[in-house]
Amino acid sequence: MARDLLDASVLIAAFNTQDVHHNKAREILARATSVSFTDHVFDEVLGVLSHKLDKVQALAASTALLTSDAELLFTTQEEFFRAYKRFSESKSLSFTDCCLLETAKSTQATVHTFDKDIKELA
């Protein structure tokens, strides 16, 4: 079964009704068959939603995510060091982005994102 690996941009948009990509994010989630996200993406989602909305809403969103059928994937040591190498060579990707891409590579997952830099590499 194909794995759908979600970037923080999709999850943030799904939980933030004011986000320009909100409806598209909800469509992605509705179509996805095997949803997963990484520990680093989870961290980014919590931080951004705490800032854009508030901590209470960020915690509600994260609880909904953690209690959903979505699978939380922890970055392996091998993925971590490959991501660090990628990050050190990249001009535009965050470390979280690099971890996402390395996890996608390891798991042969399809990455869903609104980030153009990730889309080019996924």
C-alpha positions as CSV (number, residue, x, y, z in Angstrom):
1,M,0.0,0.0,0.0
2,A,1.3,3.5,-0.9
3,R,2.1,5.7,2.0
4,D,1.0,9.4,2.1
5,L,3.6,11.4,4.0
6,L,2.3,14.8,5.1
7,D,4.5,17.9,5.3
8,A,3.7,20.5,8.0
9,S,2.3,22.9,5.4
10,V,-0.6,20.5,4.7
11,L,-1.3,19.8,8.4
12,I,-1.1,23.4,9.3
13,A,-3.5,24.4,6.5
14,A,-5.9,21.6,7.5
15,F,-6.1,22.8,11.1
16,N,-6.1,26.5,10.3
17,T,-9.4,27.6,8.6
18,Q,-7.9,30.9,7.7
19,D,-5.0,29.3,5.7
20,V,-5.2,29.9,2.0
21,H,-4.6,26.2,1.4
22,H,-7.2,25.0,4.0
23,N,-9.7,23.5,1.5
24,K,-7.0,21.9,-0.6
25,A,-5.4,20.4,2.6
26,R,-8.8,18.9,3.6
27,E,-9.1,17.4,0.1
28,I,-5.6,15.8,0.4
29,L,-6.5,14.3,3.8
30,A,-9.8,13.0,2.4
31,R,-8.1,11.3,-0.5
32,A,-5.1,9.9,1.3
33,T,-5.3,6.2,2.1
34,S,-2.3,5.6,4.4
35,V,-1.5,8.9,6.2
36,S,1.7,9.4,8.1
37,F,3.8,12.3,9.4
38,T,7.2,12.5,11.0
39,D,8.2,13.6,14.5
40,H,10.0,16.6,13.1
41,V,6.8,17.6,11.1
42,F,4.8,17.2,14.3
43,D,7.2,19.6,16.1
44,E,6.8,22.2,13.3
45,V,3.0,21.9,13.3
46,L,2.9,22.5,17.1
47,G,5.2,25.5,16.9
48,V,3.5,27.2,13.9
49,L,-0.1,26.6,15.2
50,S,0.9,27.9,18.6
51,H,2.2,31.1,16.9
52,K,-0.5,31.5,14.3
53,L,-3.5,30.5,16.4
54,D,-2.7,29.9,20.1
55,K,-1.4,27.1,22.3
56,V,-4.9,25.8,23.2
57,Q,-5.8,25.3,19.5
58,A,-2.4,23.9,18.7
59,L,-2.8,21.3,21.5
60,A,-6.3,20.5,20.3
61,A,-5.0,20.0,16.7
62,S,-2.1,17.9,17.8
63,T,-4.3,15.7,20.0
64,A,-6.6,15.2,17.0
65,L,-3.6,14.2,14.9
66,L,-2.1,11.9,17.5
67,T,-5.5,10.1,18.1
68,S,-6.3,9.8,14.4
69,D,-5.4,6.8,12.2
70,A,-2.3,8.7,10.9
71,E,1.0,7.0,11.7
72,L,3.7,8.9,13.5
73,L,7.1,8.0,12.0
74,F,10.2,8.6,14.1
75,T,13.2,9.7,12.1
76,T,15.8,6.9,12.2
77,Q,19.5,7.6,13.0
78,E,20.4,6.9,9.4
79,E,17.7,9.3,8.1
80,F,18.8,11.9,10.6
81,F,22.4,11.9,9.3
82,R,21.4,11.8,5.7
83,A,19.1,14.7,6.4
84,Y,21.9,16.6,8.1
85,K,24.1,16.1,5.1
86,R,21.3,17.3,2.8
87,F,20.6,20.3,5.0
88,S,24.3,21.3,5.0
89,E,24.3,21.3,1.2
90,S,20.9,23.0,0.7
91,K,20.3,26.7,0.3
92,S,16.6,26.6,0.9
93,L,15.5,23.5,2.9
94,S,15.0,23.5,6.6
95,F,16.3,20.5,8.6
96,T,12.7,19.4,9.1
97,D,12.2,19.4,5.3
98,C,15.4,17.4,4.9
99,C,14.2,14.8,7.5
100,L,10.8,14.6,5.7
101,L,12.5,13.9,2.3
102,E,14.9,11.3,3.8
103,T,12.0,9.5,5.5
104,A,10.0,9.6,2.3
105,K,13.0,8.1,0.5
106,S,13.4,5.3,3.1
107,T,9.7,4.4,3.2
108,Q,9.0,5.0,-0.5
109,A,6.2,7.4,0.5
110,T,4.5,10.1,-1.6
111,V,5.1,13.5,0.0
112,H,2.1,15.9,0.1
113,T,3.2,19.5,0.6
114,F,2.5,23.1,-0.5
115,D,6.2,24.0,-0.2
116,K,7.7,24.4,-3.7
117,D,11.2,23.5,-2.7
118,I,10.1,20.2,-1.3
119,K,7.8,19.5,-4.3
120,E,10.8,19.9,-6.6
121,L,12.8,17.2,-4.7
122,A,10.0,14.8,-3.6
